[in-house]
């Protein structure tokens, strides 16, 4: 019984990290969707604002994510970073395409 307690505690910790990653990934998805909507309306500055928030959330998710989820989150983060760059150059259509690609990755994250 003495050995079982640390094993169960470790297992619960591993499971809880996925919950934290999913929470941040969901928030990143919400901000990315808002960024895409702003980009489709031609508002590059607003796209950048939401894309930065999505990028922050994806970075937080990446810190605790594992396996396939981490790969999708990291790829979404790279695309969001590129979208911020394009948005800062006032290239709303190009930034919107990058955000849309990031959304695909965020939606492909396996849910627990």
Secondary structure, 3 states (H helix, E strand, C coil): CHHHHHHHHHHHHHHHHHHHHHHHHHHHHHHHHHHHHHHHCCCHHHHHHHHHHHHHHHHHHHHHCCHHHHHHHHHHHHHHHHHHHHHHCCCHHHHHHHHHHHHHHHHCCCCC
